[in-house]
């Protein structure tokens, strides 16, 4: 039975392995000291860290960040599901839990950035009502941006 729960520091090794494997699967070398540092520390300072697990094995993860007073809204980061567990609704359950948490915190918008190579995730975001924004600058690690209006 898949369970979505709040992540804890001892999950860091499992989520790092999951994310780095998914990145490499898509031809992306992980950057543990840069764009993927939040995975290595498993979202240290994040508003909410979520994991999906089945019988103690972590199958997916997502991080929710409060953007702060200068940039209102919340930000969804690092939605990843283990290759063997894809297609079972885990990604959708993690995004739904993130949306619920963002609403509970009073956010009116949930934004995210992703890469075109993550086609299944993009299809999920669009099916949940995320709207595509102008593409991020070419200096970004991402090439697509989305937002969901929560209010």
N, C-alpha and C positions, 0 to 999 in steps of 0.2 A: 504494500500500500504506500503510495507516494505521499509524503508529508512535506509541507512548506513550513519552515521554521526560521526563526532569527538565527543568524550565524554567530558563531563564537570564535575567539582567537584560535582555538585548537583546530578549526576547520581550514586554516590558512594553507597548509600543505596540500590538502585534497583539492581545494578550489584552484590553487596555483597550477597544479598538475592538469586539472580539467581544462582550464583556460589556455594554458600554453600548448596543450595537445590540439585543441580546436584551432588556435591561431596557425600552428604549423601545418595542420591539415589543409588550411586554406592558403598556404604559401607565405605566411606572415611570420617573421622571426619575432618572438616576444622581446619586449624591452623592459626588463625588470627594474631598471633604474629610472625609467621615464614614463611612457604612457601606460605601462602595466604595473607600476609601483603600487597602485591601490589594490591590486590582487595579491601581491606578495605580502603586504601588510593587512590583507583582507579588509580593505575599506576603512582603515584607521581614520577616525574623524568623520566617517560617513554617518548620515542620519539613520540609515537602516541597511543592514546586510541580511540578505535572504539566501537560504539554501533549500534545495529540494532533495530529499533523501528517501531511500527505500531500504529498510532493514539495516540502517546505519551507514549505508553507502551514499555518498553525495553524488547526485546525478545532474545537478544544475545549480546556478547561482545568479544573483542580480544584486546591484547596489543602488540605493536611492540616496541622493544628495539634496540637501536644501541649498539653493543657490545663494541666498543671502539678500540683504536689503537693496543692494545695488542692481541685482538681476533677479527679479521676483520669479517664483516658480520653483519646481523641483526638477531634478535631472536624473534620468535612468542611465545607469552605466553597467557595463560588463554583464549583459545577459548572455549566458552560455549554458548549453546543455551537452552532456556527454554524447558522443557519437552513437553509441549503442542504445541510448535512451530517447533519441530524437523521434518525433512523430507520435509520442505518447501523451501530448498535451502539457508537458512539463514547462516549456517556454511560456505558453499561454497562461498557465497557473501562476508563474512567477511575475509576469507582467501585470496580471489582474491584481495580485497581492501588492505590487508596487503602486498601482493606480489607487487602490483602496487606502494605502498608507499615506500617499500624497494628499488625497482628499481629506483624510482624517486630520492632517496637519494644516489644513486650510489653504492648500495650494490651489491655484486656478489653472495652472498650466504644468504639463509634464513634457519635458523636451529630452531629446537624445540625439546622438550622432552614431553613425554606423558606416560600414564599408559595403560597397556594391557586391563584393564576394559573398556576403552573408545573405543570400537571396531568400532563404527560408525565414530568417528573422524579419527581413523587410516585408515579406508577404504577411507575416503575423502582425507587425505594427500597423500596416495598412488595413488589415481586416478588423482591427480594433479601433479604427477611426483616426489614427495618427495621420496628420497632414504633412506632406513634404514641404520643406522650406528651401530657400536658395542653398546651393551646395556650399559647404565650408571652404575656406581658402585652401589652395593647393599645399600650403605648408602644414596643414592639419593631418593627423593620422587617419582621419575619417574623410569620406567623400560624399556622404549624404547626411542630411539633418531632418528631423521630424519634430512635430509638436502635437500634443493632444490637449484640447481645452477641457478642463475638468469641471468648470462651473457653468 
